[in-house]
Amino acid sequence: MTCNFVESEIPFYHFTDDALSCKIVPAFGGSIQELVVKEKAIIKGVSIDKEGFEKYKEFCNSAILFPFPNRVAQGSYTFGDKHFHLDRNDSKYGNAIHGFAFTQCPEVISQSDTSLVLRFTHTESPGYTFPYILELEYSISPNGLKLQFKVSNTGKDLMPFGLGWHPYFVTDDQEKFSLHFEADKKYLTNANMIPDHSNPVNDSKFNPSNMEVDNAYRLTNSQILLRSHDRELKLIVPEQSYLQLYNPIDKRSFAVEPMSCVPDAFNNKIGLKTLSPGSVFKWNIQLEFGIS
């Protein structure tokens, strides 16, 4: 495995070996915009240029979601005795969506042939007055990759937050794919895409082609499998995690998004994390791939 820094219009780090190609773009929120294994595209990315950045901001391909994943209703929430108003960047539904990290260009802390460490720093903003440092380490091998998150509260107050990752997995023919996970609740949304009730989940195997979804699930097992005739992808997430599923209109990819909380957790508190001043929180995701 080798890693090269590619100086282009928008620079990126390119991890390669005989069977793998992975491109990580700091300017695109430190996200993965190419993952190819044995000449098969695993993750759907965008072009690494200005046009691609506009698409990335719209669809959040492989975005790091922090300090909240998914939506905050009308960009408004109360924490403690204070009321906050976030930028409502979800223009279709009038909500705040996906936090700040996905549009930041993190600092590169270290690089090796198998890893890249990035640092996101936030002082404060009117809608989120909680300073933090988020460090993300990518570890990459021919058999998989790992995302290791470390959140540090650098402020003086208790800090609310949630974490998530937003990969789109390539599913050119969704009829040939199956999705396997165990959950006990599916969170259903109102017209503004905000969860307002839940239903029990009785199945553990799903066909993506039959799923018209943009919903969250409460997981009861840490493994999620995406299978087809030529691949098995295994996501391993922390205990007490949630999963957001989204099927784009073209059905050529399928978003399988691990999260530490449900959408609108700043208001409904479901899965919401809090961190005391000076404290650290760690959260890891692992993706294993078996490709034939």
C-alpha positions, 0 to 999 in steps of 0.5 A, a space after each residue: 500500500 502507498 499513499 501519494 499527495 496529488 497536487 491538482 485543482 483540488 488536492 487529494 490523498 491517493 491510497 493504492 495497491 495492486 487491487 485498491 484505489 482510495 481517494 480522500 479529499 480534505 477540501 471536501 470535508 475530508 471525505 472519501 470520493 473514490 473507493 475501488 477494489 479489484 476494479 469494482 467501484 464500492 463507494 459512489 463519489 463525485 469528480 474532484 473539481 469545482 463542479 464535483 464540489 457543488 454536487 458534493 454539497 448537495 448530496 454529501 457523498 461520504 460526508 463526515 456528519 458533525 456535530 449533528 447528523 441529518 436534520 434539526 427541525 427548522 434549525 432550532 433547538 434548546 439546550 440547557 436554558 438557552 435557545 439556538 438557531 442554526 443555519 437552515 441549509 436544507 432549503 427543500 424542508 427548511 431545516 438545518 442538515 448534517 452539521 458543519 464538518 462536511 463543508 470544512 477543510 480539516 487540517 492534515 495532522 499526519 499521513 502514512 502509506 496506510 493512514 491519514 489523520 485529519 483535524 476539524 476545529 470549531 471555535 463557536 458560531 451563533 447556532 452552536 456555541 460549543 468549541 470542539 476539536 474533532 480528529 478523524 483517522 482513516 486506516 486503510 488496508 486491502 481488506 477494508 478501512 476504519 474511521 476512528 473519531 475523537 471528539 474533544 470538548 475544548 469549551 467551558 460548557 456541557 456540549 451536545 452532539 451527534 456523529 455520522 458518516 454518509 457513504 453511498 454504496 454503488 448498486 448498479 442493479 439493486 435487484 441483485 443486492 440484499 441488505 442485512 441488519 437487525 433493528 427494533 425500531 424504524 423512525 417515520 417522519 412528517 412532511 418536513 422529514 423530521 421523525 414524529 413516531 416509530 414502528 417496530 421492525 420485524 425483518 432483518 433482510 431487505 431488498 434495496 430496490 423495494 425500499 423508498 426510504 429516507 428513514 432511521 432505524 435503531 440497531 440491535 446488532 453492530 453489523 450491517 451487510 450489503 451483499 450481491 453476486 460479486 461482493 459482501 460489504 460489512 459495516 461494523 458500528 458501535 453498540 447503541 447506534 442508529 442507521 439512516 437509509 436513503 435510496 436516491 431517485 436513480 437507484 444506482 447507489 444506496 446510502 447506508 449511514 451509521 449514526 450515533 443518534 436519530 435525526 433531530 436529536 438536538 430536540 427529541 434527545 434520542 441518542 444525543 451525546 453530551 460531553 463535559 468540558 475537557 472530556 473526550 469521546 471516541 467512536 469507530 466505524 469499520 468497513 470490510 470488503 469481500 470482492 470476487 
